[in-house]
């Protein structure tokens, strides 16, 4: 392999590794954000009983809503493309949009 080809392969591998690290950092950031929000909610109870019995559903709905809004924005509002990116059917996406009030 020529030196130029080796350099190209090295650069390509480096970019792929950086892309993976970026995706990993993004996932960690989202995980941290959700974790901080739940911690904040629990901390603000100040010893009082929780007013909700469905914290799990609340967190999932808010996370899902934000994700769907971002994906729809990324896809320029195209629900078919957004559904494909999310790995769900367009009908499921439309139902989630209706249910979450998007």
N, C-alpha and C positions, 0 to 999 in steps of 0.2 A: 504494500500500500504506500502511495506517495506521501510525503510529509504534509502536503496540502489536504489530502483526503483524511489523514489521521487527525489533523487539526480540526477539520470540519466535523468529524465523528466526535471528538472530544467536546467541541462547542455544543453540538447537538445533545450530547449526554448531559452536559452541564445545564443547559436550558431545561431539559426534561426534569432534572433533579430539582432545580429552582421552582419549576411549576408545581411539582409535587409538594415541596416545602410550603409554597404559598397557599396551596389548597389545604394543607394540614394546619397551617396557622389560622386560616380562615375558619376552619371547622372548630379549632380550639377557641377562637374568639367568640364564635356563636355559643359554644358550650359554656364558656365563662360568662357571657352575657345573660344567658338563661339562668345559670346558677346564681349569679348576683341578684337577679330580679326575685327569684324565689327566696333567697336569703333575706333580702330587703323586706319582702312581704312578711316573712316569719318574724323578723326582728321587730317590725312595727306593731306586732300584736301586743308587745309589752306585757306579757303574762296573761292577757285576755284570751278567751276562747276564740278560735277561728270562726269567722262569720260565714265561711263557706265549707262545704263538705266535698267539693269537687275541684280542689286545687289542681289536680292532674289535668282534668278536662280544660280548665282555664288556661293553663300553661300551653297545652297542646294547641288549643284554638288560636291563641295569640301568636305562637311560633308559626303555625301553619298559615295564618292570615298574612303575616309579614313575608313569608316565603312566596306565597302565591302572588302577592302584590309586586314583589321584586321581579319574579319570573315573567309576569304579564308585562311589566314595564320593559324588561329586557327584550321581550318578543314583540314589542310595539303593539300590545293589545291583542295579538293574534292568539286566540284560545287554542287552536289546533296545535300550533307550534309549542305553546306553553305546556299543554297537556303532554305532548311527546317528550319534552325536556324533563317534566316531572315524573314521567313513567306511569301516567294514569290516562284513562280515556277522557275525551272531551266532555262526555256526559258527566263523568265524575267531577271534573273540574268545574263545570257549570253548576252542579249541585253544591259544591264547596263554596263557590262564589256567592250563591244565594244564601246558604246557611250562615256564612261568616259576614254577610252584609258588605261585600266588596263591590 
